[in-house]
Structure formats: structure tokens, C-alpha cells
Amino acid sequence: MNYQELVDVYIRLDSTTKRLEKTEIIANFFKTIEDDSLYDICLLILGGVFPAWSDKELGIGDKLLIQAISKVVGISKISVEEEINAQGDIGIACEKLFSKKQQTTFFLKPLTVNFVFSSLQKLADISGNNSTNKKISIITELLSLASPSEAKYISRTIIEVLRIGVGEGIVRDAISQAFNVDKKITERSHMLTNDLGLVADVAKKEGENGLKKLTLTPGKPVKPMLAQLSSGIKESIKEMGKAICETKYDGIRLQIHRKNNEIAIFTRRLENITLAMPEIVKLIEECLPHFDFIVEGEVIATKNGKPISFQNILHRVKRKYNIEEAIENVPLKIFLFDVLFYKKPMIDEPLIERRNLLEDIVDLSNDDINLSKKIIGTCENIPEIESLFEESINENHEGIMIKDSKEPYIPGLRGKKMLKFKAEPETLDVVVVGGTRGLGKRGDFIGSYLVALKDENDELKTIAHVATGLDDETLEYLTSKMKEYEISQKDNKIFVKPKIILEIAYSEIVNSPEYEIGYSLRFPVVKSVRKDKGLDDIDTIERLKSMYKE
Ligand code: AMP
């Protein structure tokens, strides 16, 4: 299929904000695909070229793209930058510049979806000597064959900001609609495989029966099941009947996979951090000497055997060098709390069965590996659960988790079956979309950050500017990241790709026309930079509204 056909669909998707219309457009388009490009198209519509389980990234900065555009259009890099700043969007700027240039090549050889897809995939694998030139030459080749509208969407895809308002939910519904399969089955196979391209392919070729056969595979991470806030221990236990109550540790969540002899460790954002945590790999080899499993737990940093803030662990996750030194300076402890796969998928088993299995299979003779501390909670032993909470706070942990003992594990779900009860007031996880250069002492830094939440279509909507809670070190870090993720600049304002996640505390949620969302936050303060979280983890308007009501 020609890439231009996909671009025409992008344009139609761009022209409506209605979820149902977008779904219909995609479903109808899927039905027309006759060749083998459905997989590629699914991922391209989601703005990427790798399935969600893969941690591969294109990793192309604006500077490189600008260099390629300037080469293809035949103008200086400065002129390209000026056009981008004038348009406020690299895609629109590209389209404008391409429509002015003398078209020569693109009529000769139309771009196909497969060619665009495989060229972009190649970009992620280029490293080492001369890699910049190799990347520029791939992008230049692609752009020199592109029409103005194709150039618009290729450039946006390259910098990973497609902006057509299509999230996974819409593509999933479109697959169900196009191939006439039950939405629940599509949803489940998506959760288990984390690969919508594969789901679409199987739905098309094998229908519901094929989808039902898709399952978890050790080695491919799945989205973790997420927690909602408990409104109180008693209420939550009453609702669940019988719950597993556990200490809530303040670290980062790990999903640990073993397939044959290979151990892989993933974060909740599905990043593979195996190489950064060799001591955890060793621990797992020693204490879980079995083949083929997926277990989950929280890893925490310690000092003199006591837990310390989770920020200390983030340094470990990102570390590529001097790992031995880090292992000594920041010792880690892991607390396992779930098993998703053990010789076969376990997620459909009730939590209590999974926990029993975990207790059977882990050898706890090494102090650095534990199971989360747990008690079975019912209406009869509320004081015991309250003591677990107090004890956990006194030991520097965050609070407790309250989990329905009868429930299966549902990847990616933030439901009522797994709750958290914390001592601190609730915060919001937001993504930075822009910023304003500081004044006076902060003149060298981006001093104020424009942050956003997700709406029901996964589109980002701004909610506040936050400028407090930032020490010099954090400001320096954030400013450098803002430069790395820059999309455009105007006066003292900068707009960036949605990559930086902040945890924000605030005094109150108020109605406000000032921001896209219709609400704003009074006295927002940055509590932490959540390097362990991604766009999937940010809060939604729905949650904000329910917090506003409360
Ligand atoms: P939050 O990040 O505030 O949404 O809280 C949920 C997170 O708590 C999970 O994603 C885990 O990273 C973490 N956590 C800590 N201890 C546990 C536990 N015992 N069971 C489940 N999650 C836990």
C-alpha cells in the first residue's frame, strides 16, 4: 500500500475530535487493506514503529531531522528552524517547506507503507561510528521521496509526536469493528501481548478463535495491573470481603521474566533494565531456580539495612557505568508480591492462589529477597490491618496495599480490586508539554513548567503551570531534558515532546477556564520527577474530576 493512502487517513483523523468517528475511519480503512501492511499501519497510526512491549526507540532529535530537511529542501538549517518556530510544529513547517520546493523525485517512485516502516525501524538499530551520517542518509532518502503531506507525517513520526488524537483504545475498538470480533476479546489479547499490530493481524486472519489463543510469553513484558486509591481500610475490606493486605514499599516496580536460562528485568514502563541490576539477576538465579516464569515485586534502596527514598533507586535504573560501585553504595532489596506465569499463564487464577504459589517457589534464605509482608484481612481483623499500616509507616514504607484475594491479574487495569492506602495526601502524575524561561536568578533555566493530563481519547490537555518545589539540581536536569525534547520555541516559551513525568502536590482543585482541561490546581508543587513513569502512567481527567467531586 502507498504511504499516501495512510496519510490521507491521518488527515481525516486530524479533522475530527470525536472518538467514534475516529474509530469508524480507522475500522473502514483496516477493511480496505489487502496486502501485508496491516501490522505496520497499526503501529504507524499509534505514532511508532515498535510494539509497546519493545523498548526500542527511534531516538532521533530535532537537530538531526532539521539537518535532513535542510538537505532535502535545499535551504539552510536556520531557515528550517525559523519555519518551525513560526508554525510551532515541525510537521506543518515541513509540509510548507516541501510544497515550496521543486518536486522532482516523488512522482517517480511512490513511498510505500512497508518502506517507510522498515526505514524507520532501521534508525533504531544504528549505533557506533558514523551513526549520525547513516541516520541522516536514511531520513534524507525517505523525505526526498515524500510529497508535502507525507513529509509532514514522516517528520512527526520520526520525532515521535504524531498528534492525530489516536490512542490504543481507539485502535483496539477499530480492530473489533473492522474484523467483527468481540471488544473484550480484542482487549484481552492486547493486554496479554502488548502488540496491537499482532492483535490486528490475528483478528483479520483467524478471528476470535485466533485471538483467544494469544497469551503471555516470558521475555515480553506486560503492562502491570495498577492500583486505585482506597477511601479507607474498613470500607475497602467490606467491599472485598477477604483481602490480602500487604506493606506498600516505596521503590520501583519490577517485572522479572525467565525464559529458559535467560532472565530479563523490566520496569513498569516496560523498559528492559536487566543490565543495570546484575545483583537482582543473580538473586533471582539463586532463589528462583526454575524455568519460565514471570514474577512481580518492588525493589527498594537501603542504607544500613533500612529503606531510603525511591529517588535513590532511579540512579540505579539509569546507570550504565560503574555498576559495581553503585551496588555497594546503594544496596537493593526486593519484595516479590505476584506471579503471572509459572510454566503456564497464571493470571486467571485468584490472587490467593498466585500468592500461595509464590510462597512455594521462592527460596527466601537470602535476606535481600523477600515476599511482601502480608496478612489476610476481613471485617473481623480490621485492627490488625491498621497495625500493619502503622508498622509500615514506622518502618519508612509508604502505606499498605489492599487486594481482593479472589481476583485474577488484569494487565494494564487500574481497577477497584487492588487498592493503595497511603499516609500522604494524593498527588497527580502529569506530563510536561511546555515551559517558560525563568527570570532573574533562574534566567538560565526553564523556571515554570506547563503540565497536562490525558482525556478519554488519550489526548493531552493542559492543567497548570508549576514552578515550585524545584531545587537547582532538578532545575538543571529538567532544563537539559526540555532542550532534548524541544519541539518549538517562541519568545521565552518552549514546547516539548510529552516525555517528562512530574508528580505534583497541590492545595486544591479549582474550576478554571485558563487551561484546556477546565480545571486548575492551586499552589502546585513538584514532589518528584518520575523517571520510572511514562505517558501511560499519567493521570486522567476522569480521575481529576472524581477527586474534584470528593
Ligand atoms: P502508585 O505508584 O502510588 O500508584 O502505587 C502503586 C505502586 O505501588 C505499584 O505499582 C508498585 O510499584 C508499588 N507497590 C509497593 N508495594 C507493593 C505491593 N506490596 N503490592 C503491589 N504494589 C506495590
Residues whose N, C-alpha, C, O or C-beta is under 5 A from the ligand:
A	BS01	AMP	A227 E246 T247 K248 Y249 I252 R253 E298 F337 S372 M401 K420
